[in-house]
Amino acid sequence: MGKLRNSETRKSRKARTTPFQATYDTILTRLIEAREEAGLNQRDVSARMGHSHSFLSKCETGDRRIDVMELLQFAEIYGKPLQFFFD
């Protein structure tokens, strides 16, 4: 692969999502609320998803970005519609 030209310089993930940070913060808040309402702890949820405990901890603190498929899994585990995470 060749060297990127200035116009093709890749931006960090954080730089690409800055305009959406408030929305993402809402998703994280709702993610925690949904887990607590379901009466589950981080270890329970991580185990159901096949990940270590640190996976969910990092997701909830924003240290790790979650993708759409993971959000769908969270919604299913917590018994919430997808829209719940955006309201």
Sequence and secondary structure as in RCSB ss.txt:
>XXXX:A:sequence
MGKLRNSETRKSRKARTTPFQATYDTILTRLIEAREEAGLNQRDVSARMGHSHSFLSKCETGDRRIDVMELLQFA
EIYGKPLQFFFD
>XXXX:A:secstr
     GGG    HHHHHGGGHHHHHHHHHHHHHHHHHTT  HHHHHHHHT  HHHHHHHHHTSS   HHHHHHHH
HHHT  GGGGT 
